[in-house]
């Protein structure tokens, strides 16, 4: 046994160094790897939600409602596909400038006997 230690002193030294250094680096790598995986698991749904939210708002801004028949259409055409009336872009701007009392519908209560 004593002969083996004398003959392979360098091999034994490098083996001990590797047994000490590799677990420290390996554990650090595993912790960083798991941290990055957890970060991705939280960020991917957040970015997907953000993408859906931006897409929905973009889609919502392109929707036009016909003032004549009430049909809903995407903002690709200038005329209503249902009744042929002109779809004005100014209609949306006018709705923002109206007072709430002009936009609401008055309902009168009636007594049922």
Secondary structure by P-SEA (a helix, b strand, c coil): caaaaaacaaaaaaaaaaaccaaaaaaaaaaaaaaaaaaaaaaaaaaaaaaaaaaaaaaaaabbbbcccccccccccccccccccccccaaaaaaaaccccccbbbbbbbbcc
